[in-house]
Amino acid sequence: MPRFAWPAALIIVAGLAACQTADPGTETADRAVGDAETGRDTAVDWCGGCHVIGAGNAPEGEPPTFSEILELRSPGSIRHYLTWERHPAMPALALEQQDIEDLVAYFDYLQGR
């Protein structure tokens, strides 16, 4: 195999291995491995300045409440959003992966209520 092809082959093999470890038919990808209580504290500290964390509706034109976010996204997609995406209106968050898992656990908790 040509020398330049090795990095591409490694990337492909790693990608295939990652696909094999996640079963899209299960809810495991949506399950949080964080702590919901810590996630609530993180939500208050990091998100509460703009979002309504508890029950209630946001005024027109304001950022969505956590309840409204759950109507649009699953906890697993929230994890993806916080890890990989950035909405232009949101500030850059310096969240560690455990902070994200804790927030996802809090969203799991809210979804179960």
PyMOL commands that set and color helices and strands:
alter all, ss='L'
color gray80, all
select helices_A, chain A and resi 5-21+28-30+36-47+66-72+75-84+97-112
alter helices_A, ss='H'
color red, helices_A
deselect
rebuild
show_as cartoon
